[in-house]
Amino acid sequence: MRRPAYDRPSRVSVDPPLGRLDSPLHGRDDLIDEIMHPADTDGEEPSVHILCGMGGSGKSHVALEIARRARADGRTVWWVQAGRLNSGMREVVSQLGASESQVDQAWSGMISATDLVWRYLNHARQPWLLIFDSADEPATLGPTDGVLADGTGWLRRPEAEDGMVLVTTRDGNRATWGTWGTWSTLHQVRPLDADAGAQVLIDRAGAQAGGLDDARELARDLGGLPLALRAAGNYLRSVNASPVWRGSSTITTFADYRRAVERRFRAPLDAPDVDLDESLGLEIVREVDDISLDLLARRGLEQSRPLLNVLACLSISPVPYEVVLKPAILAGSPLFEGLTARQRVKVLEGIGDLALVDFDVQEDVTDPAFAHVLSLHPLVHAMFRDRDEVREQIAEYHGVVMKLLLAATEGQNPDDPTVWSNWDVLVPHLVEAVREYLAPKHKHDPETVRRALELTRLTARYLIAVGLPGSAFDILDPIVRGCAAYDHELDRPEVLALRHELGRTWLERNQPEMADRVLRDVIADRTRVLGSGDPDTLASRHKLAKAIMAQRQWPEAESELRQIVAAEQQVRGPEHWETMVVRHSLALAVLAQHRAPEAEEMLHAVLEVRYRRWPSNQPETWQARHTLARCLQEQGRLAEAEAELRATLATVDPRHADRSEVLAIRATLAVVLLLDGRVDEAIDVYERLLADRRRLLGDFHLDTLQVEHALRRLRNGG
């Protein structure tokens, strides 16, 4: 059943987060100039720039400085996080002027989303810069049916003369990014030299931590990694700002910090320009952050370590900490015994003070509890995820993570458009946690499995509701297929719920035969396990009936729908939302068999309830009125049909004028006018409809071609 959707899927911010530029950027001027003002040797400047380097090397900060300068130069700048690629690019194309209907068509798979975005980018009227941040899995920027180097995915060569693309990634393999000639350039973001690194330390720690020479030596020992330098500087600033004397062994200067690092490092680096591999970078940051954790523990914030471990069990995406890190749930775990709400705040402040996390506010999220987020740097995230205590207590960490995430979804109906922005923040963490826990390598606790499966179901419903059934399928299919790994059979109610959503993904992707097969199996098992009158069984039967209708098997669909209507009236009531939707489906099946008077009577009854109980501007009401007009048309009552169609169109908010349901109503209006002998008026409606369908769907979409064919026949007197 399609739930009402009053608004488009919630929009995300693609503004560059310039607030993160909280201190001067040192040692990067040459790199920035190389990108913003490349040497023009062959008459053609590269328009795609790949910033690559290990985690913690400062790629994103370089990109932010470029974004700041580009904006100051008059460019439009978009910042798209790789972890939110679909929603980010959807916002980019919307800002470029694409209509809601075009976007909905593209993101439901009816037309190419990547082609749509790049068509608008290449026709943009002003200079622009598009930044893909943290694209550590380059394939996500490529096409679904090819490789990144094809240049047909999200990452392409701009045709616009003033267009430029910037990518930040850990992957510096030229083969990964392809050999693209002069229009793309790979830029290595290397560790800072000793002088630049010393300036970072002094900016963070202040002059009381020591002089330039000591800062230079410490920067060299830390490998010139900006993340490590920031953490060390923040640590020293925090210690020196404390009014409490902690003994003569307290680390307060660059020299003290360097000696502590040397004691911990087996083989400190000798020079800033050594080749740093990923493991050595993790080692450096692990040692730096261990010192910070020791400081937090001495301040009575021992819970900082397990809290960072929990955050590392989530996605790298920003975490809405107020709704996810609920103190009562944390305190119920042996990992956080006795934690209070006040202590949680202190721990968050402590890890923020030492730059182990960054706090931010998502401007595109209206609910403040979800808008306030924190982020771990990818390197910190990886370091804590790989800690021995996480591996040794993995069951406890999985258990508390599932409790936290399920509690975060309470009151958040995934079918309700008003909370979709909240879901957009949550979903990366739900997907990460569920996929990790339900993998065969773990031992599975039955209650934790139950929570994981419910999170999977809710996530799938949200993805289907916002027009991403393919993404829902990608999550559902492996979990359903692998249910034996977590000691569940296919007929367990929790797995049956996932199989039902899996059937919906086939139906929403216009593959009714597969939906038919999946849903029949679900119905058989739900009937046996739950009973024939259970609401879940009836929901699966309705989806099956829609799959049957999509295959034009009208008598079978009608028979099934009549049984479902009778059952729904008993189970949920004659005027329940679900009952009304099924009754409309039944009227459609009857009309399809040329029994218009009978269908008309059904629809009047449906609309009487809808007008009385719900607003008249809902898509479900438009569709019911459209079906009623078709009934009137089939009976030759053309004036009444026209009046019903025009009245329905009058209720449509201009923001929704490009929706597929509205275009279908306009097509029926043209047919009614033609049947009434008003050819010129019909041609006028068809011409405007053809222009809109070309704009929204392209010249070669089936719906566009059908209107074009009808218009050609009318003009030729056919």
PyMOL commands that set and color helices and strands:
alter all, ss='L'
color gray80, all
select helices_A, chain A and resi 18-20+29-36+59-72+82-95+100-107+113-122+138-141+148-150+174-177+181-183+194-205+207-209+212-221+226-241+254-264+278-298+304-312+321-324+327-331+334-336+341-353+368-371+378-385+388-392+394-408+417-437+446-465+469-481+483-486+493-508+512-529+535-550+554-571+577-591+596-613+619-634+638-650+654-656+660-675+679-697+702-715
alter helices_A, ss='H'
color red, helices_A
select strands_A, chain A and resi 48-52+76-81+128-133+163-169+184-188+358-361+372-375
alter strands_A, ss='S'
color yellow, strands_A
deselect
rebuild
show_as cartoon
